[in-house]
Amino acid sequence: MAALVLERAAMERDRMALLVRVAGGARARLSPAAAARLLRERPTLAAHACLNEAGEPFGAILDRTSLPHILEHLIIDFQAELDDRSAATFVGTTEWLNEREGLARVEVNFTDDLIALAALKAACALMEGMVD
């Protein structure tokens, strides 16, 4: 079974809402080695702004944050790369719906639904190869 399963994706007017399930529950994380591989693959993640308890940029918390939260930032990162509108700003949120069962909701805005879907596909594919 995959570490992260996309159970549902809903495209709304300006954002996508995803229901994801983490096989290992809310405690599942990337190993430090996998986090380092991900940063080598997507170095722009290191500078992502992120509202988190530690007050640190996303790259600093990568190996201690949830897999759905990583998915959120990967979707944003791929959208920023694929979208040719340099002024576009992408934001997202991740919240646990049931931590014990590993069920989370991820929302990310978009400017183009086809680019958002391509970013989602790329993010899921990359996550599949990163989780140990």
C-alpha positions in Angstrom: 0.0 0.0 0.0 1.2 3.5 -0.8 2.2 5.7 2.1 -0.2 8.5 1.0 -3.4 7.8 -0.9 -5.5 10.4 -2.6 -9.1 9.4 -1.8 -10.9 12.3 -3.4 -10.1 15.5 -5.3 -12.7 18.3 -5.8 -12.0 21.2 -8.1 -13.8 24.3 -6.9 -13.8 27.7 -8.6 -10.3 28.8 -7.5 -9.0 25.9 -5.3 -8.7 22.2 -5.1 -9.8 20.3 -2.0 -8.2 16.9 -1.5 -9.0 14.1 0.9 -5.9 12.1 1.6 -5.1 9.1 3.8 -1.7 8.3 5.3 -1.0 4.6 5.8 1.0 5.2 8.9 -1.4 7.6 10.4 -0.6 11.2 11.6 2.8 10.1 12.9 4.1 9.0 9.5 7.0 11.3 8.4 9.7 11.4 5.8 13.0 10.0 7.1 15.9 12.6 7.3 17.4 10.9 4.2 14.2 11.1 2.2 13.7 14.8 3.3 17.2 15.5 2.0 16.5 13.7 -1.3 13.3 15.7 -1.7 15.2 19.0 -1.1 17.7 18.0 -3.7 14.9 17.2 -6.2 12.9 20.4 -5.4 15.3 22.9 -3.8 12.8 25.7 -4.0 10.8 23.9 -1.1 13.5 25.1 1.3 12.4 28.7 1.0 8.6 28.2 1.0 6.9 30.4 3.6 4.9 28.3 6.1 2.8 29.2 9.0 3.8 26.5 11.5 4.3 26.2 15.3 8.1 26.5 15.0 7.9 29.7 12.9 10.5 28.2 10.5 10.5 28.0 6.7 9.1 24.9 5.2 12.5 23.4 4.4 13.5 23.5 8.0 10.6 21.4 9.2 10.4 19.0 6.2 11.5 15.9 8.1 9.2 16.5 11.0 5.9 17.6 9.3 3.1 15.4 8.0 3.0 13.8 4.6 -0.2 15.7 3.7 1.5 19.0 4.5 4.4 18.0 2.3 1.9 17.2 -0.5 0.4 20.7 -0.1 3.8 22.3 -0.5 4.7 20.1 -3.5 1.5 21.0 -5.3 2.3 24.7 -4.7 5.9 24.2 -5.8 4.9 22.5 -9.1 2.2 25.1 -9.8 4.7 27.9 -9.4 7.0 26.2 -11.8 4.3 25.3 -14.4 2.3 28.5 -14.3 3.7 31.2 -16.6 2.0 34.0 -14.6 4.9 35.3 -12.5 2.6 37.4 -10.3 0.6 34.3 -9.2 0.7 33.5 -5.5 -0.2 30.0 -4.4 -1.3 29.2 -0.8 -2.7 26.1 0.9 -3.8 24.6 4.1 -3.6 21.1 5.6 -5.8 19.9 8.5 -6.3 16.5 10.1 -9.9 15.3 10.0 -9.0 12.1 11.9 -5.4 11.9 13.0 -5.7 8.3 14.3 -7.0 7.1 11.0 -4.5 9.3 9.0 -7.3 11.2 7.2 -6.4 14.8 6.2 -7.8 17.6 4.0 -5.5 19.5 1.9 -6.6 22.7 0.0 -4.5 24.6 -2.5 -5.6 27.6 -4.6 -4.9 27.7 -8.4 -5.1 30.1 -11.3 -5.5 27.4 -13.9 -7.3 24.1 -13.2 -5.3 22.1 -15.8 -2.0 23.3 -14.3 -3.3 22.5 -10.8 -4.1 18.9 -11.9 -0.7 18.5 -13.5 0.9 19.8 -10.3 -1.2 17.4 -8.2 -0.1 14.5 -10.5 3.5 15.4 -10.4 3.4 15.9 -6.6 1.8 12.5 -6.0 4.3 10.8 -8.3 7.3 12.4 -6.5 5.9 11.6 -3.0 5.5 8.0 -4.1 9.2 7.8 -4.8 10.3 9.7 -1.6 8.6 7.8 1.2 10.8 5.1 2.5 
